[in-house]
Structures are given as C-alpha cells and as structure tokens.
Amino acid sequence: MKKLILLLSLICTIALTQSCFEAKAGTVELVSSEEAADIIKSQSAQLVDVRSKVEYDAGHIAGAINIPVDSENLNEIIAGLNDKEPVLVYCNGGRQSAQCAKILEDKGFIKIFDLDGGLSKWTTSGREIVLKTNE
C-alpha cells in the first residue's frame, strides 16, 4: 500500500512539474504596455504593427515592422517571420491585433503577445512612439 501511495505521489509530482514547464505553444497572451515594454527589452520578440501604412507612418513603436492585417498578401508577409521566436502584435485599440494574433496562432507560431489596448494605451501610459521622419 505504501508503495502504491508513493508511486501515485511520484506520478502526480511529475505530471504537475511537467505542465508548469511546458511552453504555451501557439497561445496568445494579452499583455499590458508595461509588460510589452519588458518583452521588447528582454526578449528577441518580433514587433509587428498590424495597422495600415498611413497609420504606421503617423507613429509606431520603435523597432516595429509594418504588416497590415488587411494586406492582400498577408500570408506571404507572415511567412517571412520566424515562427520559433516570440511575436508581439499591436494596432490602435486591440481588434486588428487580435485578428492577426489568431492568424499567427493558426499558423503554428510558438509564442504570441497582443498589446492590450494597442497603441492608444501605449501612448497614454507615457511610452514613446517613433514618427516616420524621426526614424
């Protein structure tokens, strides 16, 4: 009986430990402006602005690449991203980035972050943006 209890305890411990360390492959995590800033600083995240080129040129987060979610060749452009590296997507308020995050998730990207509230929350939290003329 003691061996059975010990064996069950060991199995439970291994199962719990393994689930804690597994990467959340293919999941989308909604992140705050502060968390996004930390991700940009500390990880090799690919920063993607999914708004139109006009909106991107009006102001974007430094280091972001522009991949408009409504682009006709979106799948081709996304194919240029590394699906093994984290991706942080944002738009103005969250709707377009959620749409893009879902597309990335469906394509098997490992880790996807979505900026909660988009560029609007980013700027109202006092974070800087880059204008096309300043880049």
Buried (B, 14 or more C-beta within 10 A) or exposed (E): EEEEEEEEEEEEEEEEEEEEEEEEEBEBBBBBBEBBBEBBEEEEBBBBBBBBEEBBBEBBBEEBEBBBBEBEEBEEBBEEBEBEEBBBBBBBBBEBBBBBBEBBBEBEBBBBBBBBBBBBBBBEEEBEBBEEEEE
